Amino acid sequence: GGARGRGRIFGPAGSLALHRQANMAATRFPDRPRAAAARSMLRCTQGLFLALLLAQTQPAAGSVNIDGGRSQLPGMKQDMFDRAQREKGKPGARMGKGPPDCPKSDKMSPFFGLAFVGKEMFIKMNSSDEQCTRLLTIGGANYTVLANASRTCGPAGEWKKRIAEELSAVFFQAGLDWVKNENDTIEIVTEDGTFEIPVDEARYAGMSACWARGCGCEQAQNPAGKAILLTCLAIAVGGLFFDSLKMTWKKFKGEKPPKHVQCKKVHRLEEVKLASRHLCDVCGKSGTCYACTSGCPYDMCKVCYKEAKKKLKTELQEWYEKHPEDKAKDEEKKKEKKKKGEKDGSDDDADTKESKADSEAESTSKAESESGKAESGKEDAESGKETAESESGK
């Protein structure tokens, strides 16, 4: 009775109040019939269910009315964001700016073969046809009508595929009449005339398997492109064959060692100013005097350069012993360059200059040591005379 008098209260607080009232009624009136207790419990359950339902619907309403519902008042202007927010909740709304999806195709076609060449279509109407003929119209639609209708739905880059494999959907998009049943005929106009061709699934299966490759149509073949590809293939095979022969020849005969020290990319090294911050690529020590002439990041110190040069000289001498004709050729080249006044490409001149400088330094050091010895001998003789004279005076 108390629950009826106070009215219905919804929400979590209301459900708790209903439970309390039911408990109080049960304690105060123990002799009440079971039907009254069942009705009070039913009302409590209904109140709890309504409270949960309101709790679930309140966040959804807040997410839709992002401005508190002011844009929905009469006389308020709505911009593009309000319209987009309103369209989100509608069923079947399409996101994005792309065209809509195409209707389903019936997987039937009147062609046994199909090829796209530029802005034209070439077809085979029967399996026994060896050559393809140019299509003028099909069902009253030419190539331009089919292409435009195919671009109105589906992905933009697959409009040719829709013409070949989903012709019924293209006809629907263009507003044209398509066959209603299998084996119904459709009018096809080609260069050879007008024909009534049946539409079935067998033709569709054969055409869908070959249309991407041209279905053997001569018009789809490109002899100039094939000639270019074959030429490139021949050049590649010839280059591979030449490189393989060159490698086998070097393997059996050997390769002549270079005359000067080179980097890893076979560029010559030349003497430069001392770079104290550069590291030698051979030993890793700082302070390099030789660098690549082509600008490669390759440096060598003086010690490593001399060792590499010495090693090259021994290898070149061994090569000359095995191949004296190469030695004669190199000597003739040196003579010709000397006559012309040109410098030789090897590092022999620099090595000779360094050896001369070293020999001159050694000779000067020997002369200085000898002169020092002579002066010391004279001093010893004079000191001896002085001691002898002093002893005789005594």
C-alpha positions in Angstrom: 0.0 0.0 0.0 2.8 2.4 0.8 4.5 1.8 -2.6 1.2 2.6 -4.4 0.7 5.8 -2.5 4.1 7.2 -3.1 4.1 6.6 -6.8 6.6 5.1 -9.1 10.3 6.1 -8.8 12.8 5.3 -11.5 16.5 5.1 -11.4 19.0 3.3 -9.1 17.8 5.3 -6.0 14.2 4.4 -6.9 14.9 0.7 -7.2 16.5 0.7 -3.7 13.5 2.5 -2.3 11.2 -0.1 -3.8 13.2 -2.9 -2.3 13.0 -1.3 1.1 9.3 -0.7 0.8 8.8 -4.3 -0.2 10.8 -5.5 2.9 8.9 -3.2 5.2 5.5 -4.5 3.8 6.6 -8.1 4.3 7.6 -7.4 8.0 4.6 -5.3 8.9 2.0 -7.5 7.2 3.2 -11.1 7.6 -0.3 -12.4 6.9 -0.6 -10.7 3.5 -1.3 -13.1 0.7 1.6 -14.3 -1.6 0.0 -12.6 -4.6 0.6 -9.1 -3.1 4.2 -10.0 -2.3 4.7 -11.2 -5.9 3.3 -8.0 -7.3 5.6 -5.8 -5.2 8.6 -7.9 -6.3 7.5 -7.5 -9.9 7.4 -3.7 -9.6 10.8 -3.7 -8.0 12.2 -5.6 -11.0 10.5 -3.3 -13.5 12.0 -0.2 -11.8 15.5 -1.7 -11.9 15.2 -2.6 -15.6 14.0 1.0 -16.4 16.9 2.4 -14.5 19.5 0.4 -16.4 17.8 1.3 -19.7 18.1 5.0 -18.9 21.7 4.7 -17.9 22.5 3.1 -21.3 20.6 5.6 -23.5 22.0 8.7 -21.8 25.6 8.5 -23.2 24.3 7.7 -26.7 22.2 10.8 -26.7 25.1 12.9 -25.4 27.3 11.6 -28.3 24.8 12.6 -30.9 23.9 16.0 -29.5 27.4 17.3 -29.2 26.2 20.9 -28.8 23.6 20.1 -26.2 20.8 20.0 -28.8 21.0 23.7 -29.7 21.4 23.0 -33.4 18.1 21.1 -33.5 16.1 24.1 -32.2 13.8 25.8 -34.7 15.4 28.7 -36.5 19.0 27.5 -35.8 21.4 27.2 -38.8 23.1 23.9 -39.5 26.5 23.6 -41.2 28.1 20.6 -42.9 29.3 19.1 -39.7 25.8 19.0 -38.2 24.5 17.3 -41.3 27.2 14.7 -41.2 26.5 14.1 -37.5 22.8 13.6 -38.3 23.6 11.2 -41.2 25.7 9.0 -39.0 22.8 7.5 -37.2 20.8 6.7 -40.3 20.8 3.0 -41.4 22.5 2.3 -44.8 24.6 5.5 -44.7 27.7 5.2 -46.9 31.0 6.7 -45.6 33.4 8.3 -48.1 33.2 10.1 -51.4 33.6 7.1 -53.7 30.8 5.7 -55.9 28.3 3.3 -54.5 28.6 -0.5 -54.8 27.4 -2.1 -58.0 24.4 -4.4 -58.1 25.2 -8.1 -58.2 25.8 -9.6 -61.7 24.1 -12.7 -63.1 27.4 -14.1 -64.3 26.3 -14.4 -67.9 27.7 -13.0 -71.2 27.1 -13.1 -74.9 30.9 -13.2 -75.7 33.3 -16.1 -76.0 36.2 -13.7 -76.2 36.8 -10.0 -75.4 39.7 -7.6 -75.8 40.1 -3.9 -75.0 42.3 -2.0 -77.5 42.4 1.7 -76.8 38.8 3.0 -76.8 37.5 0.0 -78.8 36.3 -3.5 -78.0 36.9 -6.6 -80.1 34.9 -9.8 -79.5 34.4 -13.4 -80.4 30.8 -14.4 -80.6 31.4 -18.2 -81.1 34.0 -20.6 -79.9 34.9 -21.5 -83.5 35.9 -17.9 -84.4 39.6 -17.5 -85.0 39.6 -13.7 -85.5 38.0 -11.0 -83.4 35.7 -8.4 -84.8 35.2 -4.8 -83.6 32.1 -4.3 -81.5 29.9 -1.3 -82.4 26.9 -1.7 -80.1 25.4 -4.3 -77.8 21.7 -3.9 -76.8 21.9 -0.4 -78.3 24.9 0.7 -76.2 28.2 1.6 -77.7 31.6 1.6 -76.0 31.2 5.1 -74.6 27.9 4.3 -72.9 29.2 1.1 -71.4 32.4 2.9 -70.1 30.4 5.8 -68.5 27.9 3.5 -66.9 30.7 1.2 -65.5 32.3 4.2 -63.8 29.2 5.1 -61.8 29.6 2.3 -59.3 32.3 0.2 -57.7 36.1 0.9 -57.6 37.2 3.4 -60.1 40.1 1.3 -61.4 38.0 -1.8 -62.3 35.6 -0.4 -64.8 36.9 -2.6 -67.6 36.5 -5.6 -65.4 32.9 -4.7 -64.8 32.2 -4.5 -68.5 33.7 -7.9 -69.1 32.5 -9.8 -66.0 29.5 -7.8 -64.7 27.8 -6.7 -67.9 24.3 -7.1 -66.4 25.2 -4.6 -63.6 26.6 -2.1 -66.2 23.3 -2.4 -68.2 21.3 -1.7 -65.0 23.5 1.4 -64.2 22.9 2.7 -67.8 19.2 2.1 -67.6 19.2 -0.4 -70.5 17.3 -3.6 -71.0 19.1 -6.8 -70.2 18.0 -10.4 -70.8 15.7 -11.9 -68.1 16.6 -15.6 -68.5 19.5 -17.6 -69.6 19.8 -18.3 -73.4 17.7 -15.2 -74.2 19.2 -13.4 -77.2 20.6 -9.8 -77.3 21.3 -7.7 -80.4 25.0 -7.2 -81.2 26.2 -5.0 -84.0 29.8 -5.5 -85.3 31.7 -4.5 -88.5 30.4 -7.8 -90.1 26.8 -7.0 -89.4 24.0 -7.4 -86.9 23.5 -10.7 -84.9 21.2 -12.1 -82.3 23.5 -13.9 -79.8 22.3 -15.9 -76.8 23.5 -15.0 -73.3 24.5 -17.9 -71.1 27.0 -18.9 -68.3 29.2 -21.1 -70.6 30.2 -18.0 -72.7 30.8 -16.1 -69.5 33.2 -18.8 -68.1 35.3 -18.9 -71.3 35.5 -15.1 -71.7 36.3 -14.3 -68.0 39.3 -16.7 -68.2 41.0 -14.9 -71.1 39.8 -11.3 -71.5 42.7 -9.9 -69.4 45.2 -11.4 -71.9 43.2 -10.4 -75.0 41.6 -13.9 -75.7 44.0 -14.4 -78.7 42.8 -11.4 -80.6 45.3 -10.1 -83.2 44.3 -6.5 -82.4 45.4 -6.8 -78.8 48.9 -8.0 -79.8 51.6 -5.4 -79.9 54.5 -6.4 -82.3 56.5 -3.3 -81.6 56.4 -3.9 -77.8 57.4 -7.5 -78.3 60.3 -6.5 -80.5 61.5 -4.1 -77.8 61.2 -6.7 -75.1 63.0 -9.3 -77.1 65.8 -6.8 -77.9 66.2 -6.0 -74.2 66.3 -9.7 -73.4 69.0 -10.4 -76.1 71.1 -7.5 -74.7 70.8 -8.9 -71.2 71.7 -12.4 -72.2 74.7 -11.1 -74.3 76.0 -9.1 -71.4 75.7 -12.0 -69.1 77.5 -14.3 -71.5 80.3 -11.7 -72.0 80.8 -11.3 -68.3 80.9 -15.0 -67.7 83.6 -15.5 -70.5 85.6 -12.6 -69.0 85.6 -14.2 -65.6 86.6 -17.6 -66.8 89.4 -16.1 -68.9 90.7 -14.2 -65.8 90.4 -17.4 -63.7 92.6 -19.5 -66.1 95.0 -16.9 -67.3 95.2 -14.6 -64.3 94.8 -10.8 -64.0 97.7 -8.4 -64.4 98.3 -6.5 -61.1 98.0 -2.7 -61.2 101.0 -0.4 -61.2 99.8 1.8 -58.4 97.9 1.3 -55.1 94.1 1.4 -55.5 91.1 1.7 -53.2 88.4 -0.9 -52.9 86.6 0.6 -55.9 89.8 0.3 -58.1 90.6 4.0 -58.0 94.1 5.2 -57.7 95.5 6.7 -54.5 97.5 9.9 -54.6 99.6 11.7 -52.0 97.8 14.5 -50.2 98.5 16.8 -47.2 98.6 15.1 -43.8 95.1 14.6 -42.4 95.6 14.1 -38.7 91.9 13.4 -38.1 91.5 10.8 -40.8 91.9 7.1 -40.0 93.7 4.7 -42.1 91.4 2.1 -43.7 94.1 -0.6 -43.4 95.5 -0.3 -39.9 93.0 2.1 -38.3 95.6 4.6 -37.1 95.0 8.4 -37.3 97.0 10.5 -39.6 96.8 9.7 -43.4 98.9 10.9 -46.3 97.1 9.2 -49.2 93.5 9.4 -50.5 91.4 8.3 -53.4 91.6 10.4 -56.5 87.9 9.9 -57.3 86.6 11.2 -53.9 85.9 7.8 -52.3 86.2 7.9 -48.5 89.4 5.7 -48.5 92.6 6.9 -46.9 95.9 5.2 -46.1 98.8 6.2 -43.9 102.4 6.3 -45.2 103.5 3.0 -43.7 100.6 1.0 -45.1 101.0 2.7 -48.5 104.7 1.7 -48.7 103.8 -1.9 -47.7 101.1 -2.1 -50.3 103.4 -0.6 -53.0 106.1 -3.1 -52.2 103.7 -5.9 -52.5 102.4 -4.6 -55.8 106.0 -4.4 -57.1 106.7 -8.0 -56.3 103.5 -9.2 -57.9 104.2 -7.1 -61.0 107.7 -8.6 -61.3 106.3 -12.1 -61.0 103.8 -11.3 -63.7 106.5 -9.9 -66.0 108.5 -13.1 -65.5 105.5 -15.2 -66.6 104.5 -12.7 -69.4 107.5 -11.0 -70.8 105.5 -9.6 -73.7 103.6 -7.4 -71.2 106.9 -6.1 -69.9 108.0 -5.1 -73.3 104.8 -3.3 -74.0 105.0 -1.4 -70.8 108.6 -0.3 -71.5 107.6 0.9 -75.0 104.8 2.9 -73.5 107.2 4.5 -71.0 109.6 5.5 -73.8 106.8 7.0 -75.8 105.6 9.1 -72.9 109.1 10.2 -72.1 109.5 11.4 -75.7 106.3 13.3 -75.5 107.2 14.8 -72.2 104.3 13.2 -70.3 104.5 11.6 -66.9 104.1 7.9 -66.5 101.0 6.7 -64.7 102.9 4.7 -62.1 104.4 5.7 -58.8 108.0 4.9 -59.8 109.0 8.5 -60.1 107.8 9.3 -56.6 109.5 6.2 -55.2 112.8 7.1 -56.9 112.5 10.7 -55.5 111.9 9.3 -52.0 114.8 6.8 -52.4 117.1 9.6 -53.6 116.1 11.8 -50.6 116.7 8.9 -48.3 120.1 8.2 -49.8 121.1 11.9 -49.6 120.0 12.0 -46.0 122.1 8.9 -45.2 125.2 10.3 -47.0 124.9 13.6 -45.1 124.6 11.8 -41.8 127.7 9.6 -42.6 129.7 12.7 -43.6 128.7 14.5 -40.4 129.6 11.4 -38.3 133.1 11.2 -40.0 133.8 14.8 -39.5 132.8 14.5 -35.8 135.2 11.5 -35.4 138.1 13.5 -37.0 137.5 16.5 -34.7 137.4 14.2 -31.7 140.7 12.6 -32.8 142.4 16.1 -33.1 141.2 17.0 -29.6 142.6 13.8 -28.2 146.0 14.4 -29.8 146.2 18.0 -28.5 145.3 16.8 -25.0 148.0 14.1 -25.2 150.7 16.7 -26.2 149.7 18.9 -23.3 150.0 16.1 -20.8 153.5 15.1 -22.2 154.8 18.7 -21.9 153.6 19.0 -18.4 155.4 15.7 -17.4 158.7 16.8 -19.0 158.6 20.1 -17.2 158.3 18.3 -13.9 
